[in-house]
Amino acid sequence: MLKQWPQAVSADEGDLRVVHDMANAGATSWGRPLPWPDYLWLDLQMDQPAIVSAAEARETHNFLDPTGNGMHAGFSALKKSLDKSVLPPAGSFHVTNQVICMLELKVIRGDLLPKLGRYKPVISWRDFVRLKLDQWFGKKLEDVGAQIAGGKRLLPFHDARGVAVIVNERSSNLPSGIVTAYLTRAIKHVSNVDAVLYLSDTDVSEKNASLIVKNFDDPWLHRFAVQQMMMINGFDWSGEAPVPRSGVTPEIVARIEMDDRGRAMYRSWATGWRVVGDPTPMPKPAMTVSFVRREDFKSGLPRTEVDPSLVDCTFRWDRDGKNLRVETPSN
């Protein structure tokens, strides 16, 4: 779905891939690969949606102990229901150059219910369910937070909201209400993740989507909430794969321009190294990012190799093993 929607710009295409490879080549020389989000989400030229009027209600979901001997595991969350009435009227909408979100995709490919069915009353059912949800979803959220942080570090979109897109492909019988209630609490403890779009197959002909947000009053998340509904409603879900109702949609890629200093900083990843306690702001390489159709794309970055003089170095311990020295060809 995301690959076929023009607002979702793949971070592995165009100059975004070049920039990431450039920075990652320098970082891996120091044994430190850089995380990276999957997609950038471009805003639409449209009025601010009036979501504040949506009704709020607290929902509680109980997950019964399969042994029948213990107390149920309860999960509750505040839910704000959105329906198609919040969508803008029919018309044309222009995709802008404004990146409002970074998206990281995670897929649940295993059937989780049988694992819950193997519960033994060594610990309480409530603690067991939370432990499993932490393993299945909590760790994925932490990974998403790292991916989004890497994107904000590498790209000039520091205000973009981080969104985890979790697709449950194999465990559709896992109650969505319990998962979304868990995620509502879990994202409060994860940095750089402002929302979770949870997609679960409930039937071969429709898609069940839930958006969990940290802040109901965030105007950018309001926009994303409406625009992701537009995307989901823009596909036909009756087949094995989603098909855009409007036919083939344009593919958007990023074109990036940087000066020589910026490219050198990325190749060496010099922005990540500084004197301990240095109060000066961390240097940021200047870049210009524009978004164009695939057929109009022409890279703004020369495909240069990593500069050996910047990253070729050797770490060596003294004979007594107390001091670590860094040797470069210039030493």
N, C-alpha and C positions, 0 to 999 in steps of 0.2 A: 504493500500500500504506500509506504513512505517513498519508495523508489519511483512511484508513478505520480506523485503529487508535487507540483512545481514549487510550493513553499518550502518543502523539505530538501535542503541542499546537502548532498552527500559530502562529508568531510574527507572522503577518500578519492575524490575526483577533482580535476582541474588543478588550480594552483594551491588549493588547500592541501592536497596530497604532497605537492612539491615542498611546501613550507614545513610540513610535519616531517617528511623524510630528511630535510636539511637540518632541522633542529635535532631530530632523533639520532642522526648519524653522529653528531658531536656529543650528545648526551650518553650514548651507549659506549663511547670511548672511555667515559668515566664510570661505566657500569651502572648507568642510571637511565633506562628507557623512559620516555615521556608518554603519559596517558593522553588520550585524545577522544573527543565525543564522536558519535556516528553521524549526526546531522546538525545543521543550523536551520532554524525556522525563521523565515522571512515574514514580516508583517504585511497585511493587506491595507490598501488605502480605503478605509471605511470609518464610519462614525464609531465612537466608543459605545460598546454594547451596554445596555441597562440591565445588568445582572443583579443589581442590588435588590430588586423587587422579588427575586426568586424566594420561594418559601423555604424556611429552615425547619428541620425536625431532627430530634435525636432518635437514632435507631439502635436497638440492642439485639445482638445475635447470640444465641446459645448453641454451643457445640456439645452434644451429649456424650458422656463417658460410655465407650463401647462395652465396658464390662458391666454397666448398670449398677455399680456399687458406689461410685464416687459422685462428687458434685460436677455439674456441667462447667465448661469453660465459656465465660461470657465476654463478649466484645461489644463495645458501644462507640458510636461516633456521631458527630453532628453532620447531617446531610442537607445539602442545598440542591433541590431538584431543578434541573434545567430541561425544558422541552423545546421543540422546534419553533415555538413562538419567539424565542430570543434570537433566532437566526435573522439576518438582514433580508429584506425583500429581494426578489429576483433581479438580476442585473449583472453588470460587469464590474469586476474588482481588479485593480492593478496591484501587482506584487511590487513592493518597495525594496529598497536596499537596507532597510532597518532590520537587524537581527534582534529578535525579542526573546528567543529561547535557544538553548543548546539541548539536543536530544541524545540520549544514550539508550540503545535498545538491548533488552535482556529477554531471553526466551526460556520458558519452563517447558522442557521436553519430556520430563518423567511424570509418571502417574503417582501423585503424592498420597492419595487416599489409602492404598494398601499399606503404606508406611505408618500411617496413623493407626491403622487396624492392628498393628503388631504391638500396641501399647501394653505394657506390663505395669501393674500398680506399685512400682518402686518409688516413684514420685507422683505427685498429684496430677490428675488429667489436665488441669488448667496449666500447670507448669510445663507439662510434656508438650502440649499444643503450642505454647509460646516458644518453647525451645526449638521445635521443628520449624515454626514460622520464621524465627530468627535465622535458622540455617538456610531455609529456602529463599526467603525474601530479604531479610535484614542484611545479609552479606552482599547481596546483589545491589542494594541501595548504597552501601559503603563503597562498592566498586564504582557505581555511577558517580558518586560524589568526587572520587579521585579523577575520573575521566573528565567531568565538567571543569574541575579545578585546573586540569592540564590545558583544556581548551581556552579558559580565561587567561591563563598565563602566557599562552602562545599567540593569542589573537586579540585584537583591540575591541572586544565585545564584553567588557567587564561587567556591564549592567544586565547582560542577558540572563534570563532565569534558567535554572537547570531543571530539566524534565527527564525523569526515568520512564521509559516506555516498556512496560512488562507485558509480554504476550504469553498467556497460558494456553499452550497448544494441546497438552496431553492430559491435563487434570481438570477437565471442564466440570466434573461433579463436585469439586471442592467449592463449598459455598462462597460465592463472590462477596456477600456481605461481611463474612468473617475476615476475608483477606483485606478488603478495603478498610474495615475498621482497624485492623492491625496496622496497615500502612499509614493510616491517619496519625497514629501515635508515633510510628517508627520514623517518619520523615522529620519530626521535630528534633531528633537527635543526630541528624546527618547533615553536615555542612554541604553547601552548594547544590542541594536537591530541594527545589522549591515546589515541585509537583510530581505526581506519578499518574501516568495514563495507563490504566490497567485494562487489558483486553482479554476476554475469555470467550471461547466458543461455547455457546449455550444451545445452538441448533445449527444445522448446516445452512440454513437460509438467513440467519441474522447474526449480528455481532453485539455482544454485551460490552459496553465501554463505560468506565468510571474514571473520573478525574479527581484525584485527591490533591489538595493544595494546603500549603502552610498558612497562607494569608488570604482570606476571602476578599479582602479589600484591595488587593494588588491589581492596578489597572492593566498591567501587561498580562497577568494571568487571566484576567477577564477576557482580554482579546484572544488569548490562546484557547481558552475554554470554548468560545464560540467558533473559532476557526477550525479547531480539531473536530467539532461537531459537523461543520460544513464538509470537511474532508471525508469523514466516515459516511455521511449521507450522500456523498458524491460517488460512492462505489456501489456496484451490484455485488452482493454477497451470496447469490444463489448457487454459484459454481464452486469448484475446488479452490480457486484463487480469486481475489477481488479484482473486478474489472471497472475502470472508470466509466461512468454513465455517459460522459461527454466524448468518449473515444480517447485516442492517443493525446496525452498532455505534454507540453514542452518540458524539457529537462533543463534546469538552471544549474550553472556551475560558477565558481568564484574565480575572478581574475585579480591577482595581487601584484602590486608594484612596490619595490623597496629600493633604497639607495645602497651603495656598496657597504656602508657602515652597518646597516640593518642586516644585510645578508651575512656579513662576517660575524655579527653577534649570534645569528641563528646557527651558523655552521659550527661555532665553538660553544654555543649556548653559554656565552659569557654573562648573560643576565642572571644566571643562577649562582654565580660565585662572587662573593664580596667579603671584605674584612669584617670580622665579628665585631658587632657594636657600631658599625658605620652608620651614622644618622642620616646620611644623604639618601634621597629617594633612589630606588632601584632603577637603573637605566632601562628604557623601553625603546626598542627599535621602531622607527616610524614606518608605517605601511599604509597603502591605500587599497581598499578592497571594494570591488564592484562585482555585480552579479549579472551574468549575461546568459543567453540561450546557448546550448551546447554547440549549435551550428555556427554561432558567431564568436566562439571562444578562440582567443589567441593568448597564450601565456605571457604574462608580464615579467616572468622571472627566468633568467638564464639558467639552464640546467648545469650547474657547476658541481664538481666533486668537493668533498670536504677538504678544507685547507689543512695540509699536514702540519704546517707551522703552528696552527692553533690548537690542534688536538693530539698530536703525536708526542706522547710523553711516557715515561717509565716511573713506576713507584718502586722504591728500594728501601728496605730497612737497613739501618746500621748493623754492624756485626753484633752489637750487644742487644739488638732487638728493641731498643727504647725509642728511637727516632725514625720517623718516616721521611724520606727525601723524594722529591719529584724532580726528575731529570728530563730536560727537553733538548732537542738538537742544538739549541742556541747556547746551552750551558757549557 
